[in-house]
């Protein structure tokens, strides 16, 4: 963001200089119009860049929230998987105990 702020500051300084040029020097009308046109073009580009920056910030925020949501979902699924594996292990142990009991009765 610091780079963007520096560029914006430089752009604002340039616009100020252009404004002062048109107000202080007596130049032919064509030159003044050219400077005004350039100034307006720079302002238009600045606004366009600011708009794109805002869109990128919104998209970044959205994606950040999406990542958090997906991370929570993955965490929940891992917990479910762990619980499932634990239950399978318990059932396996119970099955082994039952088999052992059956073997005792058969003898």
C-alpha positions as MATLAB code, in Angstrom:
seq = 'XXXXXXXXXXXXXXXXXXXXXXXXXXXXXXXXXXXXXXXXXXXXXXXXXXXXXXXXXXXXXXXXXXXXXXXXXXXXXXXXXXXXXXXXXXXXXXXXXXXXXXXXXXX';
ca = [
       0.000    0.000    0.000;
       2.868    2.343    0.657;
       3.829    2.335   -3.030;
       0.261    3.205   -4.019;
       0.192    6.023   -1.490;
       3.501    7.403   -2.815;
       2.219    7.268   -6.375;
      -1.005    8.971   -5.354;
       0.951   11.694   -3.555;
       3.138   12.218   -6.642;
       0.081   12.317   -8.850;
      -1.572   14.885   -6.629;
       1.583   16.997   -6.683;
       1.661   16.796  -10.464;
      -1.969   17.875  -10.664;
      -1.248   20.794   -8.353;
       1.685   21.838  -10.521;
      -0.458   21.613  -13.634;
      -3.101   23.748  -11.977;
      -0.561   26.343  -10.964;
       0.919   26.349  -14.461;
      -2.413   27.131  -16.027;
      -3.086   29.878  -13.497;
       0.304   31.598  -13.386;
       1.685   31.604  -16.888;
       0.212   33.418  -19.758;
       0.492   30.821  -22.439;
      -1.262   30.522  -25.719;
      -4.748   29.087  -25.407;
      -3.735   25.918  -27.211;
      -1.048   25.117  -24.629;
      -3.425   25.827  -21.758;
      -6.049   23.564  -23.280;
      -3.476   20.852  -23.812;
      -2.372   21.063  -20.181;
      -5.972   21.010  -18.974;
      -6.675   18.003  -21.170;
      -3.634   16.190  -19.808;
      -4.626   17.098  -16.266;
      -8.128   15.761  -16.821;
      -6.737   12.578  -18.330;
      -4.462   12.073  -15.328;
      -7.399   12.624  -12.980;
      -9.511   10.153  -14.939;
      -6.743    7.546  -14.765;
      -6.324    8.178  -11.058;
     -10.025    7.596  -10.444;
      -9.945    4.482  -12.576;
      -6.978    3.096  -10.625;
      -8.654    3.906   -7.307;
     -11.787    2.095   -8.448;
      -9.770   -0.969   -9.489;
      -7.930   -0.857   -6.174;
     -11.230   -0.858   -4.277;
     -12.469   -3.792   -6.332;
      -9.270   -5.698   -5.589;
      -9.585   -4.938   -1.886;
     -13.174   -6.217   -1.873;
     -12.146   -9.344   -3.743;
      -9.231   -9.877   -1.364;
     -11.565   -9.594    1.621;
     -14.045  -12.010    0.051;
     -11.334  -14.554   -0.742;
      -9.864  -14.217    2.720;
     -13.261  -14.982    4.265;
     -13.737  -17.879    1.873;
     -10.386  -19.351    2.909;
     -11.345  -19.070    6.584;
     -14.615  -20.822    5.863;
     -12.888  -23.617    3.976;
     -10.323  -24.036    6.730;
     -13.105  -24.427    9.285;
     -14.826  -26.963    7.086;
     -11.606  -28.954    6.681;
     -11.049  -28.858   10.437;
     -14.569  -30.166   11.084;
     -14.129  -32.937    8.552;
     -10.835  -33.965   10.095;
     -12.466  -34.105   13.512;
     -15.265  -36.255   12.103;
     -12.734  -38.516   10.453;
     -10.789  -38.841   13.699;
     -13.977  -39.693   15.598;
     -14.929  -42.217   12.964;
     -11.492  -43.859   13.128;
     -11.675  -43.962   16.901;
     -15.091  -45.657   16.772;
     -13.778  -48.167   14.250;
     -10.858  -48.906   16.551;
     -13.217  -49.404   19.493;
     -15.434  -51.723   17.447;
     -12.413  -53.654   16.311;
     -11.308  -54.073   19.912;
     -14.803  -55.208   20.936;
     -14.846  -57.665   18.055;
     -11.518  -59.094   19.152;
     -12.837  -59.463   22.702;
     -15.963  -61.218   21.457;
     -13.958  -63.570   19.295;
     -11.764  -64.305   22.259;
     -14.841  -65.042   24.428;
     -16.315  -67.272   21.740;
     -13.061  -69.195   21.502;
     -13.103  -69.720   25.272;
     -16.663  -71.090   25.150;
     -15.813  -73.415   22.339;
     -13.048  -75.069   24.272;
];
